[in-house]
Amino acid sequence: MTEIKPTAFKRGVPAEQANGLFGVEDQLIEMAPGDQIVAVVTFSVDEVMEKRRAGEEWPVVAMKHLEPLWDEKASVAALKLRDAAYKKRTGQDALDIPEADD
């Protein structure tokens, strides 16, 4: 029987056209250390890895699109969606993450 291992993430970020953090370096430098950016991220399954002798396999996902949400209303809406998805997946209330209280 094959053991399914946790998902791995392919290194790297999307190219300029699909990377909303490209070209905003000045804005990011002005942010305080520890400030968080809410973003919408799209991944695809890049490949499924297998170690036959160990009887293990795991998916590898690649980031395809990254869009930071600079608008506060959009960020709050995304955080609500994240928290609802977390609760549905785990059956627990939202994570105790400081930005969720803002």
KETI-531882 format. One record per residue: residue number from 1; x, y, z of N, C-alpha, C in turn; residue in one letter. Coordinates in nm, 2 decimals. Layout:
! KETI-531882
@k: NUM&n_px: X&n_py: Y&n_pz: Z&ca_px: X&ca_py: Y&ca_pz: Z&c_px: X&c_py: Y&c_pz: Z&r: A
...
//
This chain:
! KETI-531882
@k: 1&n_px: 0.08&n_py: -0.12&n_pz: 0.00&ca_px: 0.00&ca_py: 0.00&ca_pz: 0.00&c_px: 0.09&c_py: 0.12&c_pz: 0.00&r: M
@k: 2&n_px: 0.05&n_py: 0.22&n_pz: -0.08&ca_px: 0.13&ca_py: 0.34&ca_pz: -0.09&c_px: 0.09&c_py: 0.44&c_pz: 0.01&r: T
@k: 3&n_px: 0.19&n_py: 0.50&n_pz: 0.08&ca_px: 0.16&ca_py: 0.61&ca_pz: 0.18&c_px: 0.16&c_py: 0.74&c_pz: 0.11&r: E
@k: 4&n_px: 0.06&n_py: 0.82&n_pz: 0.13&ca_px: 0.05&ca_py: 0.96&ca_pz: 0.07&c_px: 0.12&c_py: 1.06&c_pz: 0.17&r: I
@k: 5&n_px: 0.22&n_py: 1.12&n_pz: 0.12&ca_px: 0.30&ca_py: 1.22&ca_pz: 0.20&c_px: 0.24&c_py: 1.36&c_pz: 0.17&r: K
@k: 6&n_px: 0.27&n_py: 1.46&n_pz: 0.26&ca_px: 0.22&ca_py: 1.60&ca_pz: 0.24&c_px: 0.26&c_py: 1.66&c_pz: 0.11&r: P
@k: 7&n_px: 0.18&n_py: 1.75&n_pz: 0.07&ca_px: 0.21&ca_py: 1.82&ca_pz: -0.06&c_px: 0.34&c_py: 1.90&c_pz: -0.05&r: T
@k: 8&n_px: 0.41&n_py: 1.90&n_pz: -0.16&ca_px: 0.53&ca_py: 1.98&ca_pz: -0.17&c_px: 0.51&c_py: 2.09&c_pz: -0.27&r: A
@k: 9&n_px: 0.59&n_py: 2.20&n_pz: -0.25&ca_px: 0.57&ca_py: 2.32&ca_pz: -0.33&c_px: 0.69&c_py: 2.34&c_pz: -0.42&r: F
@k: 10&n_px: 0.66&n_py: 2.35&n_pz: -0.55&ca_px: 0.77&ca_py: 2.37&ca_pz: -0.65&c_px: 0.83&c_py: 2.51&c_pz: -0.62&r: K
@k: 11&n_px: 0.96&n_py: 2.52&n_pz: -0.63&ca_px: 1.03&ca_py: 2.65&ca_pz: -0.60&c_px: 1.00&c_py: 2.75&c_pz: -0.71&r: R
@k: 12&n_px: 1.00&n_py: 2.87&n_pz: -0.67&ca_px: 0.99&ca_py: 2.98&ca_pz: -0.77&c_px: 0.85&c_py: 3.04&c_pz: -0.76&r: G
@k: 13&n_px: 0.84&n_py: 3.16&n_pz: -0.83&ca_px: 0.72&ca_py: 3.23&ca_pz: -0.83&c_px: 0.68&c_py: 3.25&c_pz: -0.98&r: V
@k: 14&n_px: 0.56&n_py: 3.29&n_pz: -1.00&ca_px: 0.51&ca_py: 3.31&ca_pz: -1.14&c_px: 0.60&c_py: 3.42&c_pz: -1.21&r: P
@k: 15&n_px: 0.60&n_py: 3.42&n_pz: -1.34&ca_px: 0.66&ca_py: 3.52&ca_pz: -1.42&c_px: 0.60&c_py: 3.66&c_pz: -1.40&r: A
@k: 16&n_px: 0.66&n_py: 3.76&n_pz: -1.44&ca_px: 0.61&ca_py: 3.90&ca_pz: -1.42&c_px: 0.47&c_py: 3.92&c_pz: -1.45&r: E
@k: 17&n_px: 0.42&n_py: 3.87&n_pz: -1.56&ca_px: 0.28&ca_py: 3.89&ca_pz: -1.60&c_px: 0.18&c_py: 3.84&c_pz: -1.50&r: Q
@k: 18&n_px: 0.21&n_py: 3.73&n_pz: -1.43&ca_px: 0.12&ca_py: 3.67&ca_pz: -1.34&c_px: 0.16&c_py: 3.68&c_pz: -1.19&r: A
@k: 19&n_px: 0.26&n_py: 3.78&n_pz: -1.17&ca_px: 0.31&ca_py: 3.80&ca_pz: -1.03&c_px: 0.28&c_py: 3.95&c_pz: -0.99&r: N
@k: 20&n_px: 0.18&n_py: 3.97&n_pz: -0.91&ca_px: 0.14&ca_py: 4.10&ca_pz: -0.87&c_px: 0.24&c_py: 4.17&c_pz: -0.77&r: G
@k: 21&n_px: 0.34&n_py: 4.09&n_pz: -0.73&ca_px: 0.45&ca_py: 4.16&ca_pz: -0.65&c_px: 0.56&c_py: 4.21&c_pz: -0.73&r: L
@k: 22&n_px: 0.56&n_py: 4.18&n_pz: -0.86&ca_px: 0.66&ca_py: 4.24&ca_pz: -0.95&c_px: 0.64&c_py: 4.38&c_pz: -0.97&r: F
@k: 23&n_px: 0.74&n_py: 4.46&n_pz: -0.95&ca_px: 0.73&ca_py: 4.61&ca_pz: -0.98&c_px: 0.67&c_py: 4.69&c_pz: -0.87&r: G
@k: 24&n_px: 0.65&n_py: 4.63&n_pz: -0.75&ca_px: 0.60&ca_py: 4.71&ca_pz: -0.64&c_px: 0.70&c_py: 4.71&c_pz: -0.52&r: V
@k: 25&n_px: 0.83&n_py: 4.69&n_pz: -0.56&ca_px: 0.93&ca_py: 4.68&ca_pz: -0.46&c_px: 0.94&c_py: 4.80&c_pz: -0.37&r: E
@k: 26&n_px: 0.92&n_py: 4.92&n_pz: -0.43&ca_px: 0.92&ca_py: 5.04&ca_pz: -0.35&c_px: 0.82&c_py: 5.04&c_pz: -0.24&r: D
@k: 27&n_px: 0.70&n_py: 5.00&n_pz: -0.28&ca_px: 0.58&ca_py: 4.99&ca_pz: -0.18&c_px: 0.61&c_py: 4.89&c_pz: -0.07&r: Q
@k: 28&n_px: 0.67&n_py: 4.78&n_pz: -0.11&ca_px: 0.70&ca_py: 4.67&ca_pz: -0.01&c_px: 0.81&c_py: 4.72&c_pz: 0.09&r: L
@k: 29&n_px: 0.91&n_py: 4.79&n_pz: 0.04&ca_px: 1.02&ca_py: 4.84&ca_pz: 0.12&c_px: 0.96&c_py: 4.94&c_pz: 0.22&r: I
@k: 30&n_px: 0.86&n_py: 5.01&n_pz: 0.19&ca_px: 0.80&ca_py: 5.11&ca_pz: 0.28&c_px: 0.71&c_py: 5.04&c_pz: 0.39&r: E
@k: 31&n_px: 0.68&n_py: 4.92&n_pz: 0.37&ca_px: 0.60&ca_py: 4.85&ca_pz: 0.47&c_px: 0.69&c_py: 4.81&c_pz: 0.59&r: M
@k: 32&n_px: 0.63&n_py: 4.81&n_pz: 0.71&ca_px: 0.70&ca_py: 4.77&ca_pz: 0.83&c_px: 0.73&c_py: 4.62&c_pz: 0.83&r: A
@k: 33&n_px: 0.85&n_py: 4.58&n_pz: 0.89&ca_px: 0.88&ca_py: 4.44&ca_pz: 0.90&c_px: 0.77&c_py: 4.37&c_pz: 0.97&r: P
@k: 34&n_px: 0.72&n_py: 4.26&n_pz: 0.92&ca_px: 0.62&ca_py: 4.18&ca_pz: 0.98&c_px: 0.48&c_py: 4.21&c_pz: 0.93&r: G
@k: 35&n_px: 0.46&n_py: 4.32&n_pz: 0.85&ca_px: 0.34&ca_py: 4.35&ca_pz: 0.79&c_px: 0.30&c_py: 4.24&c_pz: 0.69&r: D
@k: 36&n_px: 0.17&n_py: 4.20&n_pz: 0.69&ca_px: 0.13&ca_py: 4.09&ca_pz: 0.61&c_px: 0.05&c_py: 4.14&c_pz: 0.49&r: Q
@k: 37&n_px: 0.06&n_py: 4.07&n_pz: 0.38&ca_px: -0.01&ca_py: 4.10&ca_pz: 0.25&c_px: -0.10&c_py: 3.99&c_pz: 0.22&r: I
@k: 38&n_px: -0.23&n_py: 4.02&n_pz: 0.21&ca_px: -0.33&ca_py: 3.92&ca_pz: 0.17&c_px: -0.33&c_py: 3.91&c_pz: 0.02&r: V
@k: 39&n_px: -0.33&n_py: 3.79&n_pz: -0.03&ca_px: -0.32&ca_py: 3.77&ca_pz: -0.17&c_px: -0.41&c_py: 3.66&c_pz: -0.22&r: A
@k: 40&n_px: -0.44&n_py: 3.66&n_pz: -0.34&ca_px: -0.51&ca_py: 3.55&ca_pz: -0.41&c_px: -0.41&c_py: 3.47&c_pz: -0.49&r: V
@k: 41&n_px: -0.39&n_py: 3.34&n_pz: -0.46&ca_px: -0.29&ca_py: 3.26&ca_pz: -0.52&c_px: -0.36&c_py: 3.14&c_pz: -0.60&r: V
@k: 42&n_px: -0.31&n_py: 3.12&n_pz: -0.72&ca_px: -0.36&ca_py: 3.00&ca_pz: -0.79&c_px: -0.24&c_py: 2.91&c_pz: -0.81&r: T
@k: 43&n_px: -0.27&n_py: 2.78&n_pz: -0.77&ca_px: -0.17&ca_py: 2.67&ca_pz: -0.79&c_px: -0.22&c_py: 2.57&c_pz: -0.89&r: F
@k: 44&n_px: -0.13&n_py: 2.49&n_pz: -0.95&ca_px: -0.17&ca_py: 2.38&ca_pz: -1.03&c_px: -0.08&c_py: 2.26&c_pz: -0.98&r: S
@k: 45&n_px: -0.13&n_py: 2.14&n_pz: -1.00&ca_px: -0.06&ca_py: 2.02&ca_pz: -0.97&c_px: 0.05&c_py: 2.01&c_pz: -1.08&r: V
@k: 46&n_px: 0.17&n_py: 2.02&n_pz: -1.04&ca_px: 0.28&ca_py: 2.02&ca_pz: -1.14&c_px: 0.32&c_py: 1.88&c_pz: -1.17&r: D
@k: 47&n_px: 0.33&n_py: 1.79&n_pz: -1.07&ca_px: 0.36&ca_py: 1.65&ca_pz: -1.09&c_px: 0.33&c_py: 1.57&c_pz: -0.96&r: E
@k: 48&n_px: 0.33&n_py: 1.44&n_pz: -0.97&ca_px: 0.32&ca_py: 1.36&ca_pz: -0.86&c_px: 0.45&c_py: 1.28&c_pz: -0.85&r: V
@k: 49&n_px: 0.51&n_py: 1.29&n_pz: -0.73&ca_px: 0.64&ca_py: 1.22&ca_pz: -0.71&c_px: 0.61&c_py: 1.09&c_pz: -0.64&r: M
@k: 50&n_px: 0.71&n_py: 1.00&n_pz: -0.66&ca_px: 0.69&ca_py: 0.86&ca_pz: -0.61&c_px: 0.83&c_py: 0.81&c_pz: -0.57&r: E
@k: 51&n_px: 0.83&n_py: 0.75&n_pz: -0.45&ca_px: 0.95&ca_py: 0.67&ca_pz: -0.40&c_px: 0.90&c_py: 0.52&c_pz: -0.39&r: K
@k: 52&n_px: 0.92&n_py: 0.44&n_pz: -0.49&ca_px: 0.86&ca_py: 0.31&ca_pz: -0.50&c_px: 0.91&c_py: 0.22&c_pz: -0.39&r: R
@k: 53&n_px: 1.04&n_py: 0.23&n_pz: -0.36&ca_px: 1.10&ca_py: 0.14&ca_pz: -0.25&c_px: 1.04&c_py: 0.18&c_pz: -0.12&r: R
@k: 54&n_px: 1.02&n_py: 0.30&n_pz: -0.09&ca_px: 0.96&ca_py: 0.35&ca_pz: 0.03&c_px: 0.81&c_py: 0.34&c_pz: 0.03&r: A
@k: 55&n_px: 0.75&n_py: 0.32&n_pz: -0.08&ca_px: 0.60&ca_py: 0.31&ca_pz: -0.09&c_px: 0.54&c_py: 0.44&c_pz: -0.06&r: G
@k: 56&n_px: 0.60&n_py: 0.55&n_pz: -0.11&ca_px: 0.55&ca_py: 0.69&ca_pz: -0.08&c_px: 0.52&c_py: 0.76&c_pz: -0.21&r: E
@k: 57&n_px: 0.42&n_py: 0.85&n_pz: -0.21&ca_px: 0.40&ca_py: 0.94&ca_pz: -0.32&c_px: 0.34&c_py: 1.07&c_pz: -0.27&r: E
@k: 58&n_px: 0.36&n_py: 1.18&n_pz: -0.34&ca_px: 0.31&ca_py: 1.31&ca_pz: -0.30&c_px: 0.30&c_py: 1.40&c_pz: -0.42&r: W
@k: 59&n_px: 0.20&n_py: 1.49&n_pz: -0.41&ca_px: 0.18&ca_py: 1.59&ca_pz: -0.51&c_px: 0.28&c_py: 1.70&c_pz: -0.50&r: P
@k: 60&n_px: 0.31&n_py: 1.76&n_pz: -0.61&ca_px: 0.40&ca_py: 1.88&ca_pz: -0.61&c_px: 0.31&c_py: 1.99&c_pz: -0.68&r: V
@k: 61&n_px: 0.29&n_py: 2.10&n_pz: -0.61&ca_px: 0.21&ca_py: 2.21&ca_pz: -0.67&c_px: 0.30&c_py: 2.32&c_pz: -0.71&r: V
@k: 62&n_px: 0.26&n_py: 2.39&n_pz: -0.81&ca_px: 0.34&ca_py: 2.51&ca_pz: -0.86&c_px: 0.25&c_py: 2.63&c_pz: -0.85&r: A
@k: 63&n_px: 0.30&n_py: 2.74&n_pz: -0.81&ca_px: 0.23&ca_py: 2.87&ca_pz: -0.80&c_px: 0.22&c_py: 2.92&c_pz: -0.95&r: M
@k: 64&n_px: 0.10&n_py: 2.95&n_pz: -0.99&ca_px: 0.08&ca_py: 2.99&ca_pz: -1.13&c_px: 0.04&c_py: 3.14&c_pz: -1.14&r: K
@k: 65&n_px: -0.03&n_py: 3.19&n_pz: -1.03&ca_px: -0.07&ca_py: 3.34&ca_pz: -1.03&c_px: -0.07&c_py: 3.39&c_pz: -0.89&r: H
@k: 66&n_px: -0.02&n_py: 3.51&n_pz: -0.87&ca_px: -0.02&ca_py: 3.57&ca_pz: -0.74&c_px: -0.06&c_py: 3.71&c_pz: -0.75&r: L
@k: 67&n_px: -0.17&n_py: 3.75&n_pz: -0.69&ca_px: -0.22&ca_py: 3.88&ca_pz: -0.69&c_px: -0.24&c_py: 3.93&c_pz: -0.55&r: E
@k: 68&n_px: -0.16&n_py: 4.03&n_pz: -0.50&ca_px: -0.18&ca_py: 4.09&ca_pz: -0.37&c_px: -0.31&c_py: 4.17&c_pz: -0.37&r: P
@k: 69&n_px: -0.38&n_py: 4.18&n_pz: -0.26&ca_px: -0.50&ca_py: 4.26&ca_pz: -0.25&c_px: -0.46&c_py: 4.39&c_pz: -0.17&r: L
@k: 70&n_px: -0.44&n_py: 4.49&n_pz: -0.24&ca_px: -0.40&ca_py: 4.62&ca_pz: -0.17&c_px: -0.52&c_py: 4.69&c_pz: -0.11&r: W
@k: 71&n_px: -0.64&n_py: 4.66&n_pz: -0.16&ca_px: -0.76&ca_py: 4.73&ca_pz: -0.11&c_px: -0.81&c_py: 4.66&c_pz: 0.02&r: D
@k: 72&n_px: -0.84&n_py: 4.74&n_pz: 0.12&ca_px: -0.87&ca_py: 4.68&ca_pz: 0.25&c_px: -1.00&c_py: 4.60&c_pz: 0.25&r: E
@k: 73&n_px: -1.10&n_py: 4.65&n_pz: 0.18&ca_px: -1.22&ca_py: 4.57&ca_pz: 0.17&c_px: -1.20&c_py: 4.43&c_pz: 0.10&r: K
@k: 74&n_px: -1.12&n_py: 4.43&n_pz: 0.00&ca_px: -1.09&ca_py: 4.30&ca_pz: -0.07&c_px: -1.01&c_py: 4.21&c_pz: 0.03&r: A
@k: 75&n_px: -0.92&n_py: 4.27&n_pz: 0.10&ca_px: -0.84&ca_py: 4.19&ca_pz: 0.20&c_px: -0.93&c_py: 4.13&c_pz: 0.30&r: S
@k: 76&n_px: -1.02&n_py: 4.21&n_pz: 0.36&ca_px: -1.11&ca_py: 4.16&ca_pz: 0.46&c_px: -1.20&c_py: 4.05&c_pz: 0.41&r: V
@k: 77&n_px: -1.25&n_py: 4.07&n_pz: 0.28&ca_px: -1.33&ca_py: 3.96&ca_pz: 0.22&c_px: -1.25&c_py: 3.84&c_pz: 0.20&r: A
@k: 78&n_px: -1.13&n_py: 3.85&n_pz: 0.16&ca_px: -1.05&ca_py: 3.73&ca_pz: 0.13&c_px: -1.02&c_py: 3.66&c_pz: 0.27&r: A
@k: 79&n_px: -0.99&n_py: 3.73&n_pz: 0.37&ca_px: -0.97&ca_py: 3.67&ca_pz: 0.50&c_px: -1.09&c_py: 3.60&c_pz: 0.55&r: L
@k: 80&n_px: -1.21&n_py: 3.65&n_pz: 0.53&ca_px: -1.33&ca_py: 3.58&ca_pz: 0.57&c_px: -1.35&c_py: 3.45&c_pz: 0.49&r: K
@k: 81&n_px: -1.32&n_py: 3.45&n_pz: 0.36&ca_px: -1.32&ca_py: 3.33&ca_pz: 0.28&c_px: -1.22&c_py: 3.23&c_pz: 0.33&r: L
@k: 82&n_px: -1.10&n_py: 3.28&n_pz: 0.36&ca_px: -1.00&ca_py: 3.19&ca_pz: 0.41&c_px: -1.04&c_py: 3.12&c_pz: 0.54&r: R
@k: 83&n_px: -1.10&n_py: 3.21&n_pz: 0.63&ca_px: -1.14&ca_py: 3.15&ca_pz: 0.76&c_px: -1.25&c_py: 3.05&c_pz: 0.75&r: D
@k: 84&n_px: -1.35&n_py: 3.08&n_pz: 0.66&ca_px: -1.46&ca_py: 2.99&ca_pz: 0.63&c_px: -1.41&c_py: 2.85&c_pz: 0.58&r: A
@k: 85&n_px: -1.31&n_py: 2.86&n_pz: 0.49&ca_px: -1.25&ca_py: 2.74&ca_pz: 0.43&c_px: -1.18&c_py: 2.66&c_pz: 0.53&r: A
@k: 86&n_px: -1.11&n_py: 2.73&n_pz: 0.62&ca_px: -1.03&ca_py: 2.67&ca_pz: 0.73&c_px: -1.13&c_py: 2.59&c_pz: 0.82&r: Y
@k: 87&n_px: -1.24&n_py: 2.66&n_pz: 0.85&ca_px: -1.34&ca_py: 2.59&ca_pz: 0.94&c_px: -1.40&c_py: 2.47&c_pz: 0.88&r: K
@k: 88&n_px: -1.43&n_py: 2.48&n_pz: 0.75&ca_px: -1.49&ca_py: 2.37&ca_pz: 0.68&c_px: -1.39&c_py: 2.25&c_pz: 0.67&r: K
@k: 89&n_px: -1.26&n_py: 2.28&n_pz: 0.65&ca_px: -1.16&ca_py: 2.18&ca_pz: 0.63&c_px: -1.13&c_py: 2.11&c_pz: 0.77&r: R
@k: 90&n_px: -1.13&n_py: 2.19&n_pz: 0.87&ca_px: -1.08&ca_py: 2.14&ca_pz: 1.00&c_px: -1.19&c_py: 2.12&c_pz: 1.11&r: T
@k: 91&n_px: -1.30&n_py: 2.19&n_pz: 1.09&ca_px: -1.41&ca_py: 2.19&ca_pz: 1.19&c_px: -1.38&c_py: 2.28&c_pz: 1.31&r: G
@k: 92&n_px: -1.27&n_py: 2.36&n_pz: 1.30&ca_px: -1.23&ca_py: 2.45&ca_pz: 1.40&c_px: -1.26&c_py: 2.59&c_pz: 1.36&r: Q
@k: 93&n_px: -1.27&n_py: 2.68&n_pz: 1.46&ca_px: -1.28&ca_py: 2.82&ca_pz: 1.43&c_px: -1.16&c_py: 2.87&c_pz: 1.37&r: D
@k: 94&n_px: -1.16&n_py: 2.99&n_pz: 1.32&ca_px: -1.05&ca_py: 3.05&ca_pz: 1.25&c_px: -0.92&c_py: 3.05&c_pz: 1.33&r: A
@k: 95&n_px: -0.81&n_py: 3.04&n_pz: 1.26&ca_px: -0.68&ca_py: 3.05&ca_pz: 1.32&c_px: -0.67&c_py: 3.18&c_pz: 1.40&r: L
@k: 96&n_px: -0.59&n_py: 3.17&n_pz: 1.50&ca_px: -0.56&ca_py: 3.29&ca_pz: 1.58&c_px: -0.44&c_py: 3.37&c_pz: 1.51&r: D
@k: 97&n_px: -0.48&n_py: 3.44&n_pz: 1.41&ca_px: -0.38&ca_py: 3.51&ca_pz: 1.33&c_px: -0.41&c_py: 3.66&c_pz: 1.35&r: I
@k: 98&n_px: -0.31&n_py: 3.74&n_pz: 1.39&ca_px: -0.33&ca_py: 3.88&ca_pz: 1.42&c_px: -0.41&c_py: 3.96&c_pz: 1.31&r: P
@k: 99&n_px: -0.38&n_py: 3.94&n_pz: 1.18&ca_px: -0.44&ca_py: 4.02&ca_pz: 1.08&c_px: -0.59&c_py: 3.99&c_pz: 1.07&r: E
@k: 100&n_px: -0.64&n_py: 3.88&n_pz: 1.12&ca_px: -0.78&ca_py: 3.85&ca_pz: 1.11&c_px: -0.86&c_py: 3.94&c_pz: 1.21&r: A
@k: 101&n_px: -0.79&n_py: 3.99&n_pz: 1.31&ca_px: -0.86&ca_py: 4.08&ca_pz: 1.40&c_px: -0.87&c_py: 4.23&c_pz: 1.36&r: D
@k: 102&n_px: -0.79&n_py: 4.26&n_pz: 1.25&ca_px: -0.79&ca_py: 4.40&ca_pz: 1.20&c_px: -0.92&c_py: 4.43&c_pz: 1.13&r: D
//
